[in-house]
Structure formats: C-alpha cells, structure tokens
C-alpha cells in the first residue's frame, strides 16, 4: 500500500482481506476485535502482506496444535482449574496476577522437569502451558480492559532467576526456545516489558544463547537486573499488587498465596470445580464427581474497578 496510507486505513483493509478470504470469522477465539488485528499489524510494522501471512499461520496453528486445536484444548483444560495445576505450579511456577496491566511471573530457579514429569506427563504439561498462553488473550487482557475502562493489551513480565543454574538452563533450553517462539509468532505484541531479576554471573552465557531467538523489538523490551530490583519493579507495579516475595505487599491471604491464586479480574464470575484458586473459597454447595462445586460465580476479592 502507499506510504501515505494511514494506519486506520490499513486496519480497515486488513480486516476486509482477512474476512473476505475466510481467514477470520466473527467469534473466532483468536479475537476479531480491532485491538487483536492491530497487534499483528504492529508486529509486521503495518506491512499488510506480511501481517496477513502471520495471522493466517497463527490461525492454522490454533486449529491444528496438538492435533486437536486450541479450542478443544481449552475445553479439555481450564488454565485456572485443572487437577494437576498445583503440581505443575510447584515445579514450573508461572502465574498471572494483579489489576490494570497484568503481570506474568515465572520463577526459573524452581524449574524441576524431572520431578514434574514423575507426576504429570510431558504431553499433559505442555497442553497446560498452551492453554495458559491462550488465557492471556482469551480471558486475561479482555477482563483487564473491562475493569480499567481502556485497552489493556500487554503484560509486564518478571522472570526470577534466583537459584537458577547453567545446568538447569541446558535441561530446559528447548522448552524455553519454543515458548519464546510461540509468544512471538502467535501472541505478538503482548509483552509490554520483561524484567529478568536475580540474574547470576552465568546469565551472560545464557543470554548469548537466547538473544538470537528473539526479534530486535523483543530484545529492546528486556531489562536484566541483579538482586537490586525492587525499586524498578515498584515503578511499574503498585506494591499492593506485587507479591511480597518480590518486594511488594501482596500475600493473597485466604487465596492460597500469590503463587497459586492467579488473582485478577479474569477470575470474577468464573464457576469452578475446585482444583485451582476456588479450592481456597468457602462457598461450596457440595461435590460432583468428587470435585467441590461453587454456589456463586467467584469474585477474587482482590481487584478494584
């Protein structure tokens, strides 16, 4: 298109082409709203042809991943409420948390795939990881947008490397690479900023391996810090929304603790069977197939509009 074409015009034409060519239909769980389309356009610097190729590849992946597609996986595994959730979180700590722009926290130092795979199959764990990825654009960002009253389309990522060794990295290298690839290819422009904290001296070696996997635009959003990170985090995250273990004041008391609570507006109105955050609530009305049922949709009690 002409260099003088405005971004609004490109967006209109992008939607027209996607819909006319059957790449996007109303109700597609990738998201049919303007914000979703703009993420793909920004990822390809508003090059219409390249953005369409990226979007089509993403739709194909969504329809075929794990042989069944993401929608079927999401029916199979609720990212906030599945039987193996606490076990996965124990050995692969990963969570979304807070109001406004959500934060995504991962404690790499506690990764223990050998222990995890003794209790959860690699296939099941990977499926759980994929639905956690999809929860971001399917539930988390839309709910944050509703609460804030303005578009929220990025996360603030924190990776804690305390206790993380070079040996651990080599063991999870392929998973880390695939995870970054999925994020860049299928959930573009959702990472607003990523802060790596407690980076050990060996991180120089790790970063040399990881950096070539990432787009230059992604690298520009990454800050690498040692143990003096609290002030930096608190510039971007209110203390009451930052877990106490990272220098904030949040403990998610009564919700099982920040590491399992997934506290945020995306939990409001959900009905659970008692595997995830709901297991810490007191409003059960009985059981079904051995699982606790909830009498009312849950409000996380942690987020202010």
C-alpha positions as CSV (number, residue, x, y, z in Angstrom):
1,X,0.0,0.0,0.0
2,X,1.0,3.6,-0.5
3,X,3.4,5.1,2.2
4,X,0.8,7.8,2.7
5,X,-1.9,5.3,3.7
6,X,-2.9,5.8,7.3
7,X,-2.8,3.1,9.9
8,X,-6.6,3.3,10.2
9,X,-7.0,2.7,6.5
10,X,-4.5,-0.3,6.7
11,X,-6.5,-1.7,9.6
12,X,-9.8,-1.5,7.6
13,X,-8.2,-3.1,4.6
14,X,-6.6,-5.8,6.7
15,X,-9.9,-6.8,8.2
16,X,-11.6,-6.7,4.8
17,X,-8.9,-9.1,3.3
18,X,-9.0,-11.5,6.3
19,X,-12.7,-11.8,6.3
20,X,-13.2,-12.0,2.5
21,X,-10.5,-14.7,2.3
22,X,-12.0,-16.7,5.1
23,X,-9.0,-16.3,7.4
24,X,-11.1,-14.5,10.1
25,X,-14.7,-15.1,11.0
26,X,-16.9,-13.4,13.7
27,X,-16.5,-15.3,17.0
28,X,-13.0,-16.8,16.2
29,X,-11.3,-17.2,19.6
30,X,-8.1,-15.6,18.3
31,X,-10.1,-12.4,18.6
32,X,-12.0,-10.5,15.9
33,X,-11.6,-7.0,17.5
34,X,-9.5,-4.2,16.2
35,X,-7.0,-4.5,19.1
36,X,-6.2,-8.1,18.1
37,X,-5.7,-7.1,14.4
38,X,-3.6,-4.1,15.4
39,X,-1.2,-6.4,17.4
40,X,-0.4,-8.4,14.2
41,X,-0.1,-5.2,12.1
42,X,2.3,-3.7,14.7
43,X,4.4,-6.9,14.7
44,X,4.9,-6.5,11.0
45,X,5.3,-2.8,11.0
46,X,1.9,-2.3,9.3
47,X,3.1,-4.3,6.2
48,X,-0.3,-5.6,5.2
49,X,1.0,-8.6,3.2
50,X,3.4,-9.8,6.0
51,X,0.8,-9.2,8.7
52,X,-1.8,-11.3,6.8
53,X,0.7,-14.2,6.4
54,X,1.5,-14.0,10.1
55,X,-2.3,-14.0,11.0
56,X,-3.1,-16.9,8.7
57,X,-0.2,-19.0,10.1
58,X,-1.5,-18.3,13.6
59,X,-5.0,-19.4,12.7
60,X,-3.6,-22.6,11.2
61,X,-1.6,-23.3,14.3
62,X,-4.7,-22.6,16.5
63,X,-6.8,-25.1,14.5
64,X,-4.2,-27.8,14.5
65,X,-1.9,-27.6,17.6
66,X,-1.6,-30.9,19.4
67,X,-3.7,-32.5,16.7
68,X,-6.9,-31.0,18.1
69,X,-6.6,-27.3,18.1
70,X,-6.6,-24.7,20.9
71,X,-10.4,-24.5,21.3
72,X,-10.5,-28.2,22.0
73,X,-7.6,-28.0,24.4
74,X,-9.3,-25.1,26.2
75,X,-12.4,-27.3,26.6
76,X,-10.2,-30.1,28.0
77,X,-8.1,-28.0,30.4
78,X,-9.2,-24.9,32.2
79,X,-6.0,-23.0,32.8
80,X,-7.2,-21.9,36.2
81,X,-8.9,-25.1,37.3
82,X,-7.4,-28.5,36.3
83,X,-6.4,-31.4,38.5
84,X,-2.6,-31.2,38.0
85,X,-2.5,-27.4,38.4
86,X,-0.8,-27.3,41.8
87,X,1.7,-29.9,40.9
88,X,2.6,-28.0,37.7
89,X,2.9,-24.8,39.7
90,X,5.2,-26.5,42.2
91,X,7.8,-27.5,39.6
92,X,7.1,-24.9,36.9
93,X,6.0,-21.7,38.8
94,X,4.1,-19.4,36.3
95,X,1.3,-17.1,37.1
96,X,-0.7,-14.0,36.0
97,X,-1.5,-11.5,38.8
98,X,-3.0,-8.1,39.6
99,X,-5.3,-5.4,38.2
100,X,-4.6,-3.0,35.3
101,X,-1.8,-4.3,33.2
102,X,-1.4,-7.9,34.4
103,X,2.0,-9.2,35.5
104,X,3.3,-12.6,34.4
105,X,5.8,-14.1,36.9
106,X,8.0,-17.1,36.4
107,X,10.4,-18.5,39.0
108,X,13.0,-20.3,36.8
109,X,15.1,-21.3,39.8
110,X,12.3,-23.7,40.8
111,X,12.0,-25.4,37.5
112,X,12.3,-29.1,38.0
113,X,11.2,-31.0,35.0
114,X,12.4,-34.4,36.2
115,X,10.2,-34.1,39.3
116,X,7.3,-32.7,37.3
117,X,7.3,-35.5,34.8
118,X,7.2,-38.1,37.5
119,X,3.7,-36.7,38.4
120,X,2.5,-35.2,35.1
121,X,3.2,-36.4,31.6
122,X,5.2,-34.1,29.4
123,X,2.3,-34.1,26.9
124,X,-0.2,-33.0,29.6
125,X,2.1,-30.4,31.0
126,X,2.6,-28.9,27.5
127,X,-1.1,-28.8,26.9
128,X,-1.5,-26.9,30.2
129,X,1.2,-24.5,29.1
130,X,-0.5,-23.8,25.8
131,X,-3.9,-23.0,27.4
132,X,-2.1,-20.8,29.9
133,X,-0.7,-18.9,26.9
134,X,-4.1,-18.6,25.3
135,X,-5.7,-17.5,28.5
136,X,-3.8,-14.2,28.1
137,X,-5.6,-13.0,25.0
138,X,-8.8,-15.1,25.5
139,X,-9.6,-14.0,29.1
140,X,-6.9,-12.0,30.9
141,X,-6.4,-9.0,28.7
142,X,-10.1,-8.6,27.8
143,X,-11.1,-8.7,31.5
144,X,-8.4,-6.2,32.5
145,X,-9.7,-3.9,29.7
146,X,-13.2,-4.1,31.1
147,X,-12.1,-3.3,34.6
148,X,-9.8,-0.4,33.6
149,X,-12.2,1.1,31.1
150,X,-9.4,1.4,28.5
151,X,-7.5,-1.0,26.3
152,X,-5.0,-3.2,28.1
153,X,-3.2,-5.3,25.6
154,X,0.2,-6.0,27.1
155,X,1.7,-7.7,30.2
156,X,4.6,-6.8,32.5
157,X,6.8,-9.9,32.7
158,X,9.1,-10.9,35.5
159,X,11.5,-13.8,35.4
160,X,13.2,-14.6,38.7
161,X,16.5,-16.4,38.2
162,X,17.3,-16.8,41.9
163,X,18.8,-20.3,42.3
164,X,18.8,-20.9,38.5
165,X,21.9,-22.7,37.3
166,X,23.5,-23.1,33.9
167,X,22.9,-26.8,34.2
168,X,19.1,-26.1,34.6
169,X,19.2,-23.9,31.5
170,X,20.6,-26.6,29.3
171,X,17.9,-29.0,30.5
172,X,15.1,-26.6,29.6
173,X,16.7,-24.9,26.7
174,X,14.4,-26.4,24.0
175,X,11.3,-25.6,26.0
176,X,12.4,-22.0,26.6
177,X,13.1,-21.6,22.9
178,X,9.7,-23.0,21.9
179,X,8.0,-20.9,24.5
180,X,9.5,-17.7,23.1
181,X,8.7,-18.7,19.6
182,X,5.1,-19.3,20.4
183,X,4.8,-15.9,22.1
184,X,6.4,-14.1,19.2
185,X,4.6,-15.9,16.4
186,X,1.1,-16.4,17.8
187,X,0.7,-13.8,20.6
188,X,2.6,-10.9,19.1
189,X,2.9,-7.5,20.8
190,X,1.5,-8.8,24.1
191,X,4.7,-8.3,26.1
192,X,5.0,-4.7,27.1
193,X,8.2,-5.2,29.1
194,X,10.1,-8.1,30.6
195,X,12.4,-7.8,33.6
196,X,14.9,-10.5,34.5
197,X,15.8,-10.3,38.1
198,X,18.5,-12.1,40.3
199,X,20.5,-12.7,37.1
200,X,23.5,-14.8,38.1
201,X,27.0,-14.3,36.6
202,X,26.4,-17.2,34.3
203,X,23.5,-15.4,32.7
204,X,25.9,-13.8,30.2
205,X,26.3,-17.3,28.7
206,X,22.5,-17.9,28.8
207,X,21.8,-14.6,27.2
208,X,24.3,-15.3,24.4
209,X,22.2,-18.4,23.6
210,X,18.8,-16.8,24.0
211,X,19.2,-13.4,22.3
212,X,19.4,-14.7,18.7
213,X,16.0,-16.4,19.2
214,X,14.4,-13.0,19.8
215,X,13.2,-10.3,17.5
216,X,15.1,-7.0,18.0
217,X,11.9,-5.4,19.1
218,X,11.6,-8.0,21.8
219,X,15.2,-7.6,23.0
220,X,14.6,-3.8,23.3
221,X,11.8,-4.6,25.9
222,X,14.0,-6.7,28.2
223,X,15.8,-5.4,31.3
224,X,18.3,-7.6,33.1
225,X,18.9,-6.9,36.8
226,X,20.7,-8.5,39.6
227,X,19.5,-8.6,43.2
228,X,18.8,-4.8,43.4
229,X,15.5,-4.9,41.5
230,X,12.7,-3.8,43.9
231,X,12.7,-0.1,43.1
232,X,12.5,-0.9,39.4
233,X,9.5,-3.3,39.9
234,X,7.7,-0.8,42.0
235,X,7.9,1.8,39.3
236,X,5.7,-0.3,37.2
237,X,3.7,-2.4,39.7
238,X,1.8,-1.0,42.7
239,X,3.1,-2.5,46.0
240,X,-0.3,-3.9,46.8
241,X,-0.3,-5.9,43.6
242,X,3.3,-7.1,43.7
243,X,3.9,-10.4,45.7
244,X,5.6,-9.9,49.0
245,X,8.4,-12.2,47.9
246,X,9.4,-9.7,45.2
247,X,9.3,-6.6,47.3
248,X,5.6,-5.8,47.3
249,X,3.0,-6.2,50.0
250,X,0.6,-8.6,48.4
251,X,0.2,-12.0,50.0
252,X,-3.2,-13.1,48.5
253,X,-4.2,-14.0,52.0
254,X,-7.1,-16.5,52.0
255,X,-6.4,-17.3,48.4
256,X,-3.6,-19.8,48.8
257,X,-0.9,-17.3,48.3
258,X,0.2,-15.3,45.3
259,X,1.8,-18.2,43.6
260,X,-1.4,-20.2,43.1
261,X,-4.1,-17.5,43.4
262,X,-3.9,-16.1,39.9
263,X,-5.7,-13.1,41.5
264,X,-7.1,-10.8,38.9
265,X,-10.4,-9.7,37.2
266,X,-10.3,-12.7,34.9
267,X,-11.4,-14.8,37.9
268,X,-14.6,-12.8,38.5
269,X,-17.7,-14.7,37.6
270,X,-16.0,-18.0,36.9
271,X,-17.5,-21.2,38.2
272,X,-15.1,-23.9,39.3
273,X,-14.8,-27.5,40.3
274,X,-12.2,-26.9,43.0
275,X,-8.8,-27.5,41.5
276,X,-7.5,-24.0,41.1
277,X,-8.0,-20.9,43.2
278,X,-11.5,-22.0,44.0
279,X,-10.2,-24.6,46.4
280,X,-9.5,-21.8,48.9
281,X,-13.0,-20.5,48.9
282,X,-15.7,-21.3,51.3
283,X,-18.9,-21.2,49.2
284,X,-19.2,-24.8,48.2
285,X,-22.6,-26.4,47.7
286,X,-21.5,-30.0,47.6
287,X,-19.5,-32.1,45.2
288,X,-19.8,-33.7,41.8
289,X,-17.5,-36.5,40.7
290,X,-15.5,-35.8,43.8
291,X,-15.0,-32.1,42.9
292,X,-16.1,-29.2,45.0
293,X,-18.8,-27.0,43.3
294,X,-19.4,-23.3,43.9
295,X,-22.8,-21.8,44.7
296,X,-21.9,-18.4,43.2
297,X,-19.6,-17.2,40.5
298,X,-16.3,-16.3,42.2
299,X,-15.1,-12.8,42.8
300,X,-11.4,-12.7,43.5
301,X,-11.8,-10.1,46.2
302,X,-8.5,-8.6,45.2
303,X,-9.2,-6.2,42.3
304,X,-10.8,-2.8,42.4
305,X,-12.5,-1.5,39.3
